[in-house]
Amino acid sequence: MSIGLGFDRDEFAGSSLVDMYFKVGGCLDDAYRVFNGLYNRDSVTWNVMISGFAQVGETDEVMRLFGEMRVDDRLSPNDFTFSSLLKCCGCLTEVEQIHGLVLKFRTETDIVIGSVLVDLQDVKPDQYALSSALKACVQIGGIETGVQVHTQMIKHGYQRDCFVASVLLNLYADFNGTGEAEKVFRRISDRDIVSWNSMMMGYAQMSEGSAISCIKLYRELRQSNNLKPDEATMLAVLKSCQSNLDLQVGLQIHNEIVQSGQTQKTVIANAVISMYSKCGELEDSRKAFDTMFCRDDISWSSIIGNYVQNGVDLEALRLCKEMLASGVPLTCFSLPLCITACSGLAAMDMGKQFHVFVTKYGFKGNIYVQSSMIDMYAKCGSMEDSVKAFSEQENPNVVVFNALITGFAQHGKAREAINTFEKIEKMEIIPNKSVF
């Protein structure tokens, strides 16, 4: 009937026919006839074909269709496409190649990796395939899939393998699963410096007790005979220092960094500046900055941000001028900080100069730069300019809306603030607590 009425050439009906031919016993020739007769073939149609041939084990045909999909109809594969490709894998070592394509086309990696576990669970994976799967879970935040991969590790005897376990540590640490990360770490039979650093970075991300836990593990590492702390080790311990309560740990590690001669490394020096800033030590952070061998935009942004955070806005702007004179340009990190310093000084003329820079060098699309502009004009007393700055944002989000609402509130414009809030609701943007 479909053929008689011409529906076999319709992409929706045609896809259904193709799917039916595969399901009723692998009528490949009939499926191909319908597929080739379609006027328009979308990604659904191609995926039905690829999936059908994958189900009957026609690997060569699957790969040929995968190539033609992109060349003939210029369609990009999606998670369903990759799930079908994975069914053709003979072992998990082939997953790494598929994973590379997944990242290239930015598809739903968690679905793809989940398909690996479901479809290939009877094939023993090797350490490289497990590591690749775990890295994908880290990238997309797939903790549930990561737990499944962990199960596969245990099942196939890789829980003590340092190469795989180090990646698993990162996954658990990213989801505040420090307890699970510790268990994984202690089970590793031959720990290398990567596994030690992964565990320390996990501690560094804890909201409480990070510095104490991190420095204890650091001391344990120092007592080992065959391993020495490296750059990543120092960065993890410095990151763990999050408040003035952690200052003593920060001072200890900074002293060891000086003794080891690592202060000339820009990335280390930047971390030292950040550590002192978080611990509230403005003077020590400035000393670390002044003694740097080579400063980059992160160095300048860190020290400028420290002065802004402590309300020393004039010095922050002086440093901004010095940064530009040294040949380091304003970035999406340093620019909002300099604009915020103008807000603190009510220096609207200088703020307008930054606004010109924002327009000239294409920073209008950056929500943090734009929200700082809106806030600056409001604090300098010009809601008219604040509204204009808001209108320059093509796709405003809750951060930008919040800056405008706060400005209206500061100027006693309750009706305008309410109207703006109603706009947020109509756009289905979820307000945060700052809006209220």
C-alpha positions as CSV (number, residue, x, y, z in Angstrom):
1,M,0.0,0.0,0.0
2,S,2.8,2.4,0.9
3,I,4.5,1.8,-2.4
4,G,1.2,2.2,-4.3
5,L,0.5,5.5,-2.7
6,G,4.1,6.7,-3.2
7,F,4.8,6.9,0.5
8,D,8.0,4.8,0.0
9,R,9.6,7.9,-1.3
10,D,8.6,10.0,1.7
11,E,11.5,10.1,4.2
12,F,9.3,9.4,7.3
13,A,7.4,6.5,5.7
14,G,10.5,5.3,3.9
15,S,12.5,5.1,7.2
16,S,9.7,3.0,8.7
17,L,9.7,0.7,5.7
18,V,13.5,0.3,5.9
19,D,13.3,-0.5,9.6
20,M,10.5,-3.0,9.0
21,Y,12.5,-4.9,6.3
22,F,15.4,-5.3,8.8
23,K,13.1,-6.5,11.6
24,V,11.2,-9.1,9.5
25,G,14.2,-11.2,8.8
26,G,17.0,-9.1,7.3
27,C,15.5,-8.3,3.9
28,L,18.6,-6.3,3.0
29,D,17.9,-5.9,-0.7
30,D,14.4,-4.6,-0.1
31,A,15.7,-2.2,2.6
32,Y,18.3,-0.9,0.1
33,R,15.7,-0.5,-2.6
34,V,13.5,1.7,-0.4
35,F,16.5,3.7,0.9
36,N,17.9,4.5,-2.5
37,G,14.5,5.5,-3.8
38,L,14.0,8.2,-1.2
39,Y,13.9,11.8,-2.4
40,N,15.3,13.2,0.8
41,R,17.3,11.2,3.4
42,D,17.7,12.8,6.8
43,S,19.9,11.6,9.7
44,V,17.1,9.4,11.0
45,T,16.9,7.5,7.7
46,W,20.7,7.0,7.6
47,N,20.7,5.8,11.2
48,V,18.0,3.3,10.5
49,M,20.2,1.8,7.7
50,I,23.4,1.9,9.7
51,S,21.7,0.3,12.7
52,G,20.0,-2.4,10.6
53,F,23.3,-3.5,9.0
54,A,25.0,-3.4,12.4
55,Q,22.4,-5.7,13.9
56,V,23.0,-8.3,11.2
57,G,26.8,-8.0,11.6
58,E,27.6,-6.4,8.2
59,T,30.5,-4.4,9.5
60,D,31.9,-3.4,6.1
61,E,28.5,-2.1,5.0
62,V,28.1,-0.1,8.2
63,M,31.4,1.7,7.7
64,R,30.6,2.4,4.0
65,L,27.3,3.9,5.0
66,F,28.9,5.9,7.7
67,G,31.2,7.5,5.2
68,E,28.5,8.1,2.6
69,M,26.2,9.7,5.1
70,R,28.8,12.5,5.6
71,V,29.8,12.8,1.9
72,D,26.6,12.3,-0.1
73,D,24.1,14.1,2.2
74,R,26.6,16.1,4.3
75,L,25.0,14.9,7.5
76,S,26.9,14.7,10.9
77,P,26.6,11.6,13.0
78,N,24.9,11.7,16.4
79,D,24.9,9.5,19.5
80,F,22.6,7.0,17.8
81,T,25.0,6.6,14.9
82,F,27.9,6.0,17.2
83,S,26.0,3.5,19.2
84,S,25.4,1.5,16.0
85,L,29.1,1.7,15.1
86,L,30.0,0.4,18.5
87,K,28.0,-2.7,18.0
88,C,30.4,-3.6,15.2
89,C,33.5,-3.4,17.5
90,G,35.1,-6.8,18.0
91,C,36.8,-5.7,21.2
92,L,37.0,-2.6,23.4
93,T,40.3,-1.6,22.0
94,E,38.4,-0.2,19.0
95,V,36.3,2.0,21.2
96,E,39.1,4.6,21.5
97,Q,38.9,5.3,17.8
98,I,35.1,5.7,18.0
99,H,35.6,7.9,21.1
100,G,37.9,10.2,19.0
101,L,35.1,10.7,16.5
102,V,32.6,11.2,19.3
103,L,34.6,14.1,20.6
104,K,35.1,15.5,17.1
105,F,31.4,15.7,16.4
106,R,30.5,16.7,20.0
107,T,27.8,14.1,20.5
108,E,26.3,12.7,23.7
109,T,29.4,10.8,24.9
110,D,27.7,9.3,27.9
111,I,25.2,7.5,25.7
112,V,28.0,6.2,23.5
113,I,30.1,4.9,26.3
114,G,27.0,3.4,27.9
115,S,26.4,1.5,24.7
116,V,30.0,0.1,25.0
117,L,29.2,-1.4,28.4
118,V,25.9,-2.8,27.3
119,D,26.8,-4.2,23.9
120,L,30.4,-5.4,24.7
121,Q,30.2,-6.5,28.3
122,D,31.1,-10.1,27.3
123,V,34.4,-9.0,25.7
124,K,37.3,-8.5,28.0
125,P,38.5,-4.9,27.8
126,D,42.1,-3.9,28.1
127,Q,43.5,-1.0,30.2
128,Y,43.6,1.4,27.2
129,A,40.0,0.9,26.4
130,L,38.9,1.4,30.0
131,S,41.1,4.5,30.4
132,S,39.6,5.9,27.2
133,A,36.0,5.3,28.5
134,L,36.8,6.9,31.9
135,K,38.4,9.9,30.2
136,A,35.1,10.4,28.2
137,C,33.2,10.1,31.5
138,V,35.4,12.8,33.1
139,Q,34.9,15.1,30.1
140,I,31.1,14.9,30.1
141,G,30.6,14.5,33.9
142,G,29.2,11.0,33.5
143,I,29.5,9.7,37.0
144,E,26.9,7.0,36.6
145,T,28.6,5.6,33.5
146,G,31.9,6.0,35.3
147,V,30.7,3.7,38.0
148,Q,29.8,1.1,35.4
149,V,33.3,1.3,34.0
150,H,34.6,0.9,37.5
151,T,32.6,-2.3,37.8
152,Q,34.2,-3.5,34.5
153,M,37.6,-2.7,36.0
154,I,36.9,-4.9,39.0
155,K,35.4,-7.6,36.9
156,H,38.4,-7.9,34.7
157,G,41.1,-7.4,37.3
158,Y,42.2,-3.8,36.6
159,Q,41.3,-2.2,40.0
160,R,45.0,-2.2,41.0
161,D,46.2,-1.0,37.6
162,C,47.8,2.5,38.0
163,F,47.2,3.6,34.4
164,V,43.4,3.1,34.6
165,A,42.9,3.9,38.3
166,S,44.5,7.4,38.0
167,V,41.7,8.4,35.6
168,L,39.0,6.9,37.8
169,L,40.5,9.0,40.7
170,N,39.9,12.2,38.6
171,L,36.3,11.2,38.0
172,Y,35.4,10.5,41.6
173,A,37.2,13.7,42.7
174,D,35.2,15.8,40.3
175,F,32.0,14.6,41.9
176,N,33.2,15.1,45.5
177,G,33.6,11.3,45.9
178,T,36.7,11.7,47.9
179,G,36.0,8.5,50.0
180,E,35.7,6.4,46.8
181,A,38.8,8.1,45.4
182,E,40.7,7.2,48.5
183,K,39.7,3.5,48.2
184,V,40.8,3.4,44.6
185,F,44.1,5.1,45.4
186,R,45.0,2.7,48.3
187,R,44.2,-0.3,46.1
188,I,46.8,0.7,43.5
189,S,49.7,-1.7,43.7
190,D,52.4,0.4,42.1
191,R,51.5,4.1,42.4
192,D,53.2,6.5,40.0
193,I,53.4,10.3,40.5
194,V,50.3,10.8,38.4
195,S,48.2,8.7,40.8
196,W,49.6,10.6,43.8
197,N,48.8,14.0,42.1
198,S,45.3,12.9,41.1
199,M,44.5,12.0,44.7
200,M,46.0,15.3,46.0
201,M,44.0,17.3,43.4
202,G,40.9,15.4,44.7
203,Y,41.7,16.6,48.2
204,A,42.3,20.1,46.9
205,Q,38.7,20.3,45.5
206,M,37.2,19.5,48.9
207,S,35.2,22.4,50.4
208,E,36.5,21.6,53.9
209,G,39.8,20.2,55.3
210,S,41.4,20.3,51.8
211,A,44.8,21.7,52.9
212,I,45.2,19.3,55.9
213,S,44.4,16.2,53.8
214,C,46.5,17.4,50.9
215,I,49.6,18.2,53.0
216,K,49.4,14.9,54.8
217,L,49.4,13.0,51.6
218,Y,52.2,15.2,50.3
219,R,54.3,14.3,53.4
220,E,53.6,10.6,52.7
221,L,54.8,11.0,49.2
222,R,58.0,12.7,50.3
223,Q,58.7,9.7,52.5
224,S,58.5,7.3,49.6
225,N,61.9,6.2,48.2
226,N,61.4,6.2,44.5
227,L,59.1,9.2,43.7
228,K,59.6,13.0,44.0
229,P,57.0,15.7,43.9
230,D,56.7,17.5,40.5
231,E,55.1,20.6,39.2
232,A,51.6,19.1,39.3
233,T,52.1,18.1,43.0
234,M,52.9,21.6,44.0
235,L,50.0,23.0,42.1
236,A,47.6,20.6,43.9
237,V,48.9,21.5,47.4
238,L,48.7,25.3,46.6
239,K,45.2,24.9,45.3
240,S,44.1,23.2,48.5
241,C,44.8,26.4,50.5
242,Q,41.5,28.1,50.3
243,S,41.3,30.5,53.3
244,N,43.4,32.1,56.0
245,L,43.1,29.0,58.1
246,D,45.2,27.2,55.5
247,L,48.0,29.9,55.4
248,Q,50.5,27.8,57.3
249,V,50.2,25.0,54.8
250,G,50.7,27.5,52.0
251,L,53.8,29.0,53.7
252,Q,55.3,25.5,54.1
253,I,54.8,24.6,50.4
254,H,55.9,28.0,49.2
255,N,59.2,27.6,51.2
256,E,59.7,24.2,49.6
257,I,59.0,25.6,46.1
258,V,61.7,28.3,46.7
259,Q,64.2,25.7,47.9
260,S,63.6,23.5,44.9
261,G,64.1,26.4,42.5
262,Q,60.6,26.2,40.9
263,T,59.7,29.8,41.5
264,Q,60.9,30.7,38.0
265,K,58.1,28.6,36.5
266,T,55.2,31.0,35.6
267,V,52.5,28.4,36.3
268,I,53.9,27.8,39.8
269,A,54.3,31.5,40.6
270,N,50.7,32.2,39.4
271,A,49.5,29.5,41.8
272,V,51.5,31.0,44.7
273,I,49.8,34.4,44.0
274,S,46.4,32.8,43.9
275,M,47.1,30.9,47.2
276,Y,48.1,34.1,49.0
277,S,45.1,35.9,47.6
278,K,42.7,33.2,48.8
279,C,44.4,33.3,52.2
280,G,43.8,37.1,52.4
281,E,47.5,38.0,52.3
282,L,47.7,40.9,49.9
283,E,51.2,41.9,50.7
284,D,52.6,38.4,50.2
285,S,50.8,37.9,46.9
286,R,52.3,41.2,45.7
287,K,55.8,40.1,46.7
288,A,55.3,36.8,44.8
289,F,54.2,38.8,41.8
290,D,57.0,41.3,41.9
291,T,59.6,38.5,42.0
292,M,58.2,36.6,39.0
293,F,60.7,35.8,36.3
294,C,58.0,35.9,33.5
295,R,54.5,37.2,33.8
296,D,51.6,36.2,31.6
297,D,47.9,37.5,31.5
298,I,47.0,35.1,34.3
299,S,49.6,36.6,36.5
300,W,48.4,40.1,35.9
301,S,44.7,39.1,36.3
302,S,45.4,37.4,39.6
303,I,47.2,40.4,41.2
304,I,44.7,42.9,39.8
305,G,41.8,40.8,41.0
306,N,43.4,40.6,44.5
307,Y,43.5,44.3,44.8
308,V,39.9,44.7,43.5
309,Q,38.7,42.0,46.0
310,N,40.4,44.0,48.8
311,G,38.9,47.3,47.7
312,V,42.2,48.8,46.6
313,D,40.8,49.9,43.2
314,L,43.2,52.7,42.4
315,E,46.2,50.3,42.6
316,A,44.3,47.8,40.5
317,L,43.9,50.3,37.7
318,R,47.6,51.4,38.1
319,L,48.5,47.7,37.6
320,C,46.2,47.6,34.6
321,K,48.1,50.5,33.0
322,E,51.4,48.8,33.8
323,M,50.2,45.5,32.3
324,L,49.3,47.2,29.0
325,A,52.7,49.1,28.9
326,S,54.4,45.7,29.3
327,G,52.7,44.4,26.1
328,V,50.2,42.1,27.8
329,P,46.7,42.9,26.4
330,L,43.4,43.0,28.2
331,T,41.6,39.6,28.2
332,C,38.2,38.3,29.2
333,F,39.7,37.7,32.7
334,S,41.5,41.0,33.3
335,L,38.9,43.3,31.6
336,P,36.0,42.7,34.0
337,L,38.3,43.2,36.9
338,C,39.5,46.6,35.6
339,I,35.9,47.7,34.9
340,T,34.9,46.6,38.4
341,A,37.7,48.8,39.8
342,C,36.2,51.7,37.9
343,S,32.9,50.9,39.7
344,G,34.6,51.1,43.1
345,L,36.0,54.5,42.3
346,A,32.9,55.8,40.5
347,A,35.3,56.6,37.6
348,M,32.8,56.6,34.8
349,D,35.0,58.4,32.3
350,M,37.6,55.6,32.6
351,G,34.9,53.0,32.5
352,K,33.7,54.5,29.2
353,Q,37.3,54.1,27.8
354,F,37.1,50.4,28.7
355,H,33.6,50.3,27.0
356,V,35.2,51.5,23.8
357,F,37.8,48.7,24.1
358,V,35.0,46.2,24.7
359,T,33.2,47.3,21.5
360,K,36.4,47.6,19.4
361,Y,37.9,44.2,20.2
362,G,34.7,42.1,20.2
363,F,34.1,41.5,23.9
364,K,30.4,42.3,23.8
365,G,29.4,38.7,23.7
366,N,31.2,37.9,26.9
367,I,28.6,37.8,29.7
368,Y,31.1,38.7,32.5
369,V,32.6,41.6,30.6
370,Q,29.1,42.9,29.8
371,S,27.7,42.4,33.2
372,S,30.6,44.3,34.7
373,M,29.8,47.2,32.3
374,I,26.2,47.2,33.3
375,D,27.1,47.2,37.0
376,M,29.8,49.9,36.5
377,Y,27.4,52.4,34.9
378,A,24.8,51.7,37.5
379,K,27.2,52.3,40.4
380,C,28.5,55.5,38.7
381,G,24.9,56.8,38.6
382,S,23.9,56.4,35.0
383,M,21.1,53.8,34.6
384,E,20.6,55.1,31.1
385,D,24.1,53.9,30.1
386,S,23.6,50.7,32.1
387,V,20.4,49.9,30.0
388,K,22.3,50.7,26.8
389,A,25.1,48.3,27.8
390,F,22.5,45.6,28.6
391,S,20.9,46.1,25.1
392,E,24.3,45.3,23.5
393,Q,24.1,41.7,24.8
394,E,22.5,39.5,22.0
395,N,21.8,36.5,24.3
396,P,21.6,37.8,27.9
397,N,21.6,35.1,30.6
398,V,20.8,35.3,34.3
399,V,24.2,36.9,35.1
400,V,23.5,39.9,32.8
401,F,19.9,40.2,33.9
402,N,21.0,40.1,37.5
403,A,23.4,43.0,37.0
404,L,20.6,45.1,35.4
405,I,18.0,44.3,38.2
406,T,20.6,45.1,40.9
407,G,21.2,48.5,39.2
408,F,17.5,49.3,39.1
409,A,17.2,48.3,42.8
410,Q,20.2,50.5,43.7
411,H,18.5,53.5,42.0
412,G,15.1,52.8,43.6
413,K,13.5,51.8,40.3
414,A,11.3,49.0,41.6
415,R,8.9,48.9,38.6
416,E,11.8,48.6,36.1
417,A,13.3,45.8,38.3
418,I,10.0,43.9,38.4
419,N,9.5,44.3,34.6
420,T,13.0,42.9,34.0
421,F,12.3,40.0,36.3
422,E,9.1,39.3,34.4
423,K,11.2,39.2,31.2
424,I,13.4,36.5,32.7
425,E,10.3,34.4,33.5
426,K,9.0,34.8,29.9
427,M,12.3,33.7,28.5
428,E,12.3,30.7,30.8
429,I,15.6,31.7,32.4
430,I,16.0,30.3,35.9
431,P,16.8,33.1,38.3
432,N,19.5,32.5,40.9
433,K,19.4,33.7,44.6
434,S,21.2,36.9,43.7
435,V,18.2,38.1,41.7
436,F,16.0,37.9,44.7
